[in-house]
Amino acid sequence: MENKMKQTAGRDALGEFAPKFAQLNDDILFGEVWSRENALSLRDRSLVTVVALMSQGLVDSSFQYHLASAKKNGITKTEIAEILTHAAFYAGWPKAWAAFRMAKEVWNETALAENGKEQHESSMIFPIGQTNDAYAQYFSGQSYLAPISAQQVGVFNVTFEPGCRNNWHIHHADKGGGQILICVAGRGFYQEWGKNPVEMNPGDCINIPAGVKHWHGAAPDSWFSHLAVEVPGENCSNEWLEAVD
């Protein structure tokens, strides 16, 4: 049985403006074509897609997405260098240069992550803090936690590495409760169950009432920090749920 890929990018970006295009993108291109692993593996499809986009000179955000997918699907740094070098003789040398710039960023993400962490921390007045080990099981990727206030109202600076996000969760309370998120640096997303994700940039504020199922985390290409303000209430508790699909 084929394992279908789940994709929502089309509906997230164009669901209201071009619903048919969004449906074809999510359900046909990714849900059927990319899911036919009995014909080609995901690794092979990534290779074909990267070369096809490079040959057209399309080195935009979609190209970066497919490079990241190629890496995730098993193409190594050595292999992508050889693939782009080989394709350069057929697609064009300038196109290969442009593709290499982006591929270098994707496959050198470890060094970029360290540099990105320093740059991100210098862009805000709050500290990044320590690795968020106590709640690591509820996060996809690495997060950091810095307590800002533990009196009167709990305030914490939560930092997410690129692509990191927490699981779906609910803040419960018999009265009051909930949470307030204030973006202080980087770019991320907040989403409530059944609604489209909301992009968060520095200065943006999200009010989360008790009982609302939601998640929040960093954009794939950006660090993200927000202050998490615990709204006082009676019998407050957090319920951690499934990871974001």
MISEDREN-984785 format. One record per residue: residue in three letters; x negated, y, z negated of N, C-alpha, C in turn. Coordinates in steps of 0.2 Angstrom, whole numbers, padded with zeros to 4 digits, always signed. Example, Ala and Ser with C-alpha at 12.3 -4.5 7.8 and 13.67 -1.06 7.14 Angstrom:
<recs>
Ala-0066-0028-0039-0062-0022-0039-0066-0016-0039/Ser-0064-0011-0035-0068-0005-0036-0064+0000-0039/
</recs>
This chain:
<recs>
Met-0004-0006+0000+0000+0000+0000-0004+0006+0000/Glu-0003+0011+0004-0007+0017+0005-0005+0022-0001/Asn-0010+0025-0004-0010+0030-0009-0009+0037-0007/Lys-0003+0040-0007-0002+0046-0004-0005+0052-0008/Met-0009+0056-0004-0011+0062-0007-0005+0067-0009/Lys-0006+0070-0015-0001+0075-0017-0004+0082-0016/Gln-0001+0086-0012-0003+0093-0010+0003+0098-0011/Thr+0002+0103-0014+0007+0108-0015+0005+0115-0012/Ala-0001+0116-0009-0004+0122-0007+0001+0126-0002/Gly+0004+0122+0002+0008+0125+0007+0014+0128+0004/Arg+0017+0124+0000+0023+0127-0004+0021+0133-0009/Asp+0016+0132-0012+0014+0137-0017+0013+0144-0013/Ala+0009+0144-0007+0008+0150-0003+0013+0152+0001/Leu+0017+0147+0005+0021+0149+0010+0028+0146+0009/Gly+0030+0144+0003+0036+0140+0002+0042+0144+0004/Glu+0042+0151+0002+0048+0155+0004+0047+0158+0011/Phe+0041+0160+0013+0040+0163+0019+0041+0159+0025/Ala+0038+0153+0025+0038+0148+0030+0039+0141+0027/Pro+0045+0139+0025+0046+0133+0022+0044+0127+0026/Lys+0046+0127+0033+0044+0121+0037+0037+0120+0038/Phe+0033+0125+0039+0026+0125+0039+0023+0122+0033/Ala+0026+0125+0027+0023+0122+0020+0025+0115+0020/Gln+0031+0113+0022+0032+0106+0021+0028+0101+0026/Leu+0027+0103+0032+0022+0100+0036+0015+0099+0034/Asn+0013+0105+0031+0006+0105+0028+0006+0100+0022/Asp+0010+0100+0017+0010+0096+0011+0012+0089+0012/Asp+0017+0088+0016+0020+0081+0017+0017+0077+0022/Ile+0016+0080+0028+0014+0077+0034+0006+0077+0034/Leu+0003+0083+0035-0004+0083+0035-0008+0079+0029/Phe-0006+0081+0023-0009+0078+0017-0006+0072+0015/Gly+0001+0072+0015+0005+0066+0013+0005+0060+0017/Glu+0003+0061+0024+0003+0055+0028-0004+0054+0032/Val-0006+0060+0035-0012+0059+0039-0018+0058+0035/Trp-0019+0062+0030-0025+0061+0025-0024+0055+0021/Ser-0018+0052+0020-0017+0046+0016-0018+0040+0019/Arg-0019+0040+0026-0020+0033+0029-0027+0030+0028/Glu-0028+0028+0022-0035+0026+0021-0036+0019+0024/Asn-0031+0016+0027-0033+0009+0030-0036+0011+0037/Ala-0035+0017+0040-0038+0018+0046-0045+0022+0045/Leu-0045+0027+0041-0051+0030+0039-0051+0032+0032/Ser-0057+0031+0029-0058+0033+0022-0057+0040+0021/Leu-0056+0043+0015-0056+0050+0013-0063+0053+0015/Arg-0068+0049+0013-0075+0052+0015-0075+0053+0022/Asp-0073+0048+0026-0074+0049+0034-0069+0055+0036/Arg-0063+0056+0033-0059+0061+0035-0062+0068+0033/Ser-0065+0068+0028-0069+0074+0026-0074+0076+0030/Leu-0078+0071+0032-0083+0072+0037-0081+0075+0044/Val-0076+0072+0046-0073+0074+0053-0070+0081+0052/Thr-0066+0083+0047-0063+0089+0046-0069+0095+0045/Val-0074+0093+0041-0079+0098+0040-0082+0100+0047/Val-0084+0095+0051-0087+0096+0058-0082+0100+0062/Ala-0076+0098+0062-0071+0101+0066-0070+0109+0065/Leu-0070+0110+0058-0069+0117+0056-0076+0121+0058/Met-0081+0118+0057-0088+0121+0058-0088+0123+0066/Ser-0086+0118+0070-0087+0119+0077-0083+0125+0080/Gln-0077+0127+0076-0073+0132+0078-0075+0139+0074/Gly-0081+0138+0070-0083+0144+0067-0078+0146+0061/Leu-0074+0142+0058-0069+0143+0053-0073+0142+0046/Val-0077+0147+0044-0080+0146+0038-0077+0151+0032/Asp-0070+0149+0031-0066+0153+0027-0065+0149+0020/Ser-0060+0151+0017-0058+0148+0010-0056+0141+0012/Ser-0053+0139+0017-0051+0133+0019-0057+0128+0020/Phe-0062+0131+0023-0068+0127+0024-0072+0126+0018/Gln-0072+0130+0013-0074+0129+0007-0071+0124+0003/Tyr-0064+0124+0004-0060+0119+0001-0062+0112+0003/His-0063+0111+0010-0064+0105+0013-0071+0103+0011/Leu-0076+0107+0010-0083+0106+0008-0082+0103+0001/Ala-0079+0106-0003-0078+0103-0010-0075+0096-0010/Ser-0070+0096-0006-0066+0089-0005-0071+0084-0003/Ala-0076+0086+0002-0081+0081+0005-0085+0079-0001/Lys-0087+0084-0005-0092+0082-0010-0088+0077-0015/Lys-0082+0079-0017-0078+0074-0021-0077+0067-0018/Asn-0076+0067-0012-0075+0061-0008-0081+0057-0007/Gly-0087+0059-0009-0093+0055-0009-0099+0057-0005/Ile-0098+0063-0001-0103+0065+0003-0109+0069-0001/Thr-0115+0066+0000-0120+0069-0005-0123+0075-0001/Lys-0127+0079-0005-0131+0085-0003-0135+0083+0003/Thr-0139+0078+0003-0143+0076+0008-0139+0074+0014/Glu-0133+0071+0014-0129+0069+0019-0126+0075+0022/Ile-0123+0080+0018-0120+0086+0021-0125+0090+0025/Ala-0132+0090+0023-0137+0094+0026-0138+0091+0033/Glu-0138+0084+0033-0139+0080+0040-0133+0081+0044/Ile-0127+0081+0042-0121+0082+0046-0121+0088+0049/Leu-0122+0094+0045-0122+0100+0048-0128+0102+0053/Thr-0134+0099+0052-0140+0099+0056-0138+0096+0063/His-0135+0090+0062-0133+0086+0069-0128+0090+0072/Ala-0123+0092+0069-0118+0096+0072-0120+0103+0075/Ala-0125+0105+0073-0128+0112+0075-0129+0112+0083/Phe-0132+0106+0085-0134+0105+0092-0128+0105+0097/Tyr-0122+0104+0094-0116+0103+0098-0112+0109+0097/Ala-0111+0111+0091-0106+0116+0089-0109+0123+0090/Gly-0116+0124+0089-0119+0131+0089-0123+0132+0083/Trp-0129+0135+0084-0134+0136+0079-0131+0142+0074/Pro-0128+0147+0076-0125+0152+0071-0120+0149+0067/Lys-0116+0145+0070-0110+0142+0066-0113+0138+0060/Ala-0119+0134+0062-0122+0130+0057-0125+0134+0051/Trp-0128+0140+0053-0130+0144+0048-0125+0146+0043/Ala-0119+0148+0046-0113+0151+0042-0111+0145+0037/Ala-0111+0139+0040-0108+0133+0036-0113+0131+0031/Phe-0120+0132+0032-0125+0130+0027-0124+0135+0021/Arg-0123+0141+0022-0122+0146+0017-0117+0143+0012/Met-0111+0141+0014-0106+0139+0010-0107+0132+0007/Ala-0110+0128+0011-0112+0121+0008-0117+0121+0003/Lys-0121+0126+0004-0127+0127-0002-0123+0129-0008/Glu-0118+0133-0008-0115+0135-0014-0111+0129-0017/Val-0108+0125-0013-0104+0120-0016-0108+0114-0019/Trp-0114+0112-0015-0118+0107-0018-0123+0109-0023/Asn-0124+0116-0024-0128+0118-0029-0124+0121-0035/Glu-0118+0118-0036-0114+0121-0041-0117+0121-0048/Thr-0121+0116-0050-0124+0116-0057-0128+0122-0058/Ala-0132+0124-0054-0136+0130-0055-0131+0136-0055/Leu-0127+0136-0050-0122+0141-0050-0118+0142-0056/Ala-0116+0136-0059-0112+0136-0065-0116+0140-0071/Glu-0122+0139-0071-0126+0142-0077-0126+0149-0075/Asn-0128+0151-0069-0128+0158-0067-0122+0161-0068/Gly-0116+0158-0066-0110+0160-0067-0108+0162-0074/Lys-0110+0157-0078-0108+0158-0085-0111+0164-0088/Glu-0117+0166-0087-0121+0172-0089-0117+0178-0086/Gln-0116+0178-0080-0113+0183-0077-0106+0185-0079/His-0102+0179-0080-0095+0180-0083-0095+0183-0090/Glu-0100+0180-0094-0100+0182-0101-0102+0190-0101/Ser-0106+0192-0097-0108+0199-0097-0103+0204-0094/Ser-0098+0201-0091-0092+0205-0088-0087+0206-0093/Met-0087+0204-0100-0082+0205-0105-0085+0206-0111/Ile-0081+0209-0116-0084+0211-0122-0083+0206-0127/Phe-0080+0201-0126-0079+0195-0131-0084+0189-0129/Pro-0086+0186-0134-0091+0180-0133-0087+0174-0130/Ile-0091+0170-0126-0088+0164-0124-0087+0159-0129/Gly-0092+0159-0134-0091+0154-0139-0094+0147-0138/Gln-0092+0142-0142-0095+0136-0141-0090+0131-0137/Thr-0093+0126-0134-0089+0121-0131-0083+0119-0135/Asn-0077+0118-0131-0071+0117-0135-0070+0109-0136/Asp-0074+0106-0140-0075+0099-0140-0068+0096-0144/Ala-0066+0100-0148-0060+0097-0152-0054+0096-0148/Tyr-0053+0100-0142-0048+0099-0138-0049+0097-0131/Ala-0055+0094-0130-0058+0092-0124-0053+0087-0120/Gln-0050+0083-0124-0046+0078-0121-0040+0081-0118/Tyr-0038+0087-0119-0032+0090-0116-0034+0095-0111/Phe-0041+0095-0109-0043+0099-0103-0046+0095-0098/Ser-0045+0097-0092-0048+0095-0086-0054+0099-0084/Gly-0060+0097-0086-0066+0102-0085-0068+0104-0092/Gln-0073+0109-0091-0076+0111-0097-0073+0118-0099/Ser-0071+0118-0106-0069+0125-0108-0073+0127-0115/Tyr-0072+0133-0117-0076+0136-0122-0071+0140-0127/Leu-0072+0140-0133-0068+0143-0138-0072+0148-0143/Ala-0069+0154-0143-0072+0159-0148-0067+0162-0152/Pro-0066+0160-0159-0061+0163-0163-0063+0171-0164/Ile-0058+0175-0163-0058+0182-0163-0055+0184-0170/Ser-0049+0181-0172-0046+0183-0178-0043+0177-0181/Ala-0044+0176-0187-0041+0170-0190-0036+0172-0196/Gln-0035+0179-0197-0031+0182-0202-0025+0185-0199/Gln-0019+0185-0202-0013+0188-0200-0011+0185-0194/Val-0014+0186-0188-0012+0183-0182-0018+0179-0179/Gly-0018+0173-0177-0023+0170-0174-0025+0172-0167/Val-0031+0174-0165-0033+0177-0159-0039+0173-0157/Phe-0039+0170-0151-0045+0166-0149-0046+0168-0141/Asn-0053+0168-0140-0055+0169-0133-0056+0162-0130/Val-0052+0160-0125-0053+0154-0122-0056+0155-0115/Thr-0062+0151-0113-0065+0152-0107-0065+0145-0103/Phe-0063+0146-0097-0063+0140-0093-0068+0140-0087/Glu-0072+0135-0086-0076+0135-0080-0072+0134-0074/Pro-0075+0136-0068-0071+0136-0062-0067+0129-0061/Gly-0061+0129-0060-0057+0123-0059-0054+0120-0065/Cys-0057+0122-0071-0055+0119-0077-0048+0121-0079/Arg-0043+0117-0082-0037+0119-0084-0035+0114-0090/Asn-0030+0117-0094-0027+0112-0099-0021+0108-0096/Asn-0020+0103-0100-0014+0099-0099-0007+0103-0099/Trp-0002+0101-0097+0005+0103-0098+0006+0103-0106/His+0008+0108-0109+0010+0108-0116+0015+0113-0118/Ile+0018+0112-0124+0023+0116-0127+0022+0118-0134/His+0023+0124-0135+0022+0127-0142+0029+0127-0145/His+0030+0123-0150+0036+0122-0154+0037+0127-0160/Ala+0043+0129-0161+0044+0132-0168+0051+0132-0169/Asp+0053+0132-0175+0060+0132-0177+0063+0140-0176/Lys+0058+0144-0177+0060+0151-0176+0054+0155-0174/Gly+0054+0160-0170+0048+0164-0167+0044+0159-0164/Gly+0037+0160-0165+0032+0156-0162+0031+0157-0154/Gly+0027+0153-0151+0025+0154-0144+0018+0157-0144/Gln+0016+0160-0138+0010+0162-0137+0010+0168-0132/Ile+0004+0172-0133+0003+0177-0128-0004+0176-0125/Leu-0004+0177-0118-0011+0176-0115-0012+0183-0112/Ile-0019+0185-0113-0021+0192-0110-0028+0190-0107/Cys-0028+0191-0100-0034+0189-0096-0039+0195-0098/Val-0045+0193-0099-0050+0198-0101-0056+0197-0096/Ala-0056+0192-0092-0062+0192-0087-0060+0186-0082/Gly-0062+0187-0076-0062+0181-0071-0055+0181-0068/Arg-0053+0175-0065-0047+0174-0062-0044+0167-0063/Gly-0038+0167-0065-0035+0160-0067-0028+0160-0065/Phe-0024+0155-0067-0017+0154-0066-0013+0152-0072/Tyr-0007+0153-0072-0002+0151-0077+0004+0148-0074/Gln+0006+0143-0076+0012+0140-0073+0017+0137-0078/Glu+0023+0139-0077+0029+0136-0081+0032+0130-0077/Trp+0034+0125-0080+0037+0119-0077+0043+0121-0073/Gly+0043+0119-0066+0048+0121-0062+0047+0127-0058/Lys+0042+0131-0060+0041+0137-0056+0034+0138-0053/Asn+0033+0142-0049+0027+0143-0045+0021+0146-0050/Pro+0015+0144-0048+0010+0147-0053+0009+0154-0052/Val+0007+0158-0057+0006+0165-0057-0001+0166-0058/Glu-0004+0170-0053-0011+0172-0054-0013+0177-0059/Met-0018+0176-0063-0020+0181-0069-0027+0184-0067/Asn-0027+0190-0068-0033+0194-0067-0034+0199-0073/Pro-0040+0201-0074-0041+0205-0080-0035+0211-0082/Gly-0033+0211-0088-0027+0215-0089-0020+0212-0089/Asp-0020+0207-0085-0013+0203-0085-0011+0200-0092/Cys-0005+0201-0093-0002+0198-0099+0004+0193-0098/Ile+0003+0187-0101+0009+0182-0101+0012+0181-0107/Asn+0018+0182-0108+0022+0180-0114+0025+0173-0113/Ile+0024+0169-0118+0026+0162-0118+0030+0160-0124/Pro+0037+0160-0123+0041+0159-0128+0040+0151-0131/Ala+0042+0150-0137+0042+0143-0139+0047+0139-0135/Gly+0045+0132-0134+0049+0128-0131+0048+0128-0123/Val+0043+0132-0120+0042+0132-0113+0036+0128-0111/Lys+0037+0123-0107+0032+0118-0104+0028+0122-0099/His+0021+0122-0100+0017+0126-0096+0010+0124-0096/Trp+0005+0127-0092-0002+0125-0092-0005+0132-0090/His-0012+0133-0091-0016+0138-0088-0023+0136-0088/Gly-0026+0139-0083-0033+0138-0082-0036+0142-0076/Ala-0043+0140-0075-0046+0144-0070-0045+0143-0063/Ala-0046+0148-0058-0045+0146-0051-0051+0142-0049/Pro-0051+0138-0044-0056+0134-0042-0063+0137-0041/Asp-0063+0144-0039-0069+0147-0037-0071+0153-0042/Ser-0068+0152-0048-0069+0158-0053-0069+0156-0060/Trp-0074+0158-0064-0073+0158-0071-0067+0161-0074/Phe-0064+0160-0080-0058+0163-0082-0058+0163-0089/Ser-0057+0169-0092-0056+0170-0100-0050+0173-0101/His-0046+0171-0106-0040+0175-0109-0040+0174-0116/Leu-0037+0179-0119-0036+0179-0126-0030+0175-0127/Ala-0030+0171-0132-0024+0167-0134-0021+0169-0141/Val-0016+0173-0141-0013+0175-0147-0007+0171-0149/Glu-0008+0168-0155-0003+0164-0158+0003+0168-0161/Val+0008+0168-0159+0014+0172-0161+0017+0168-0168/Pro+0017+0172-0173+0019+0169-0180+0027+0166-0179/Gly+0028+0161-0182+0034+0158-0182+0035+0153-0188/Glu+0041+0149-0188+0042+0144-0193+0041+0137-0190/Asn+0037+0133-0194+0036+0126-0192+0033+0126-0185/Cys+0028+0130-0184+0025+0130-0177+0020+0123-0176/Ser+0021+0121-0170+0016+0115-0168+0015+0115-0161/Asn+0010+0112-0158+0009+0111-0151+0010+0104-0149/Glu+0013+0103-0143+0014+0096-0141+0010+0096-0134/Trp+0005+0092-0134+0001+0091-0128+0004+0085-0124/Leu+0004+0087-0117+0008+0082-0113+0003+0080-0107/Glu+0006+0078-0101+0002+0075-0096-0003+0080-0093/Ala-0008+0078-0089-0013+0082-0086-0009+0085-0080/Val-0011+0091-0077-0008+0094-0071-0010+0090-0065/Asp-0005+0088-0061-0006+0084-0055-0009+0088-0050/
</recs>
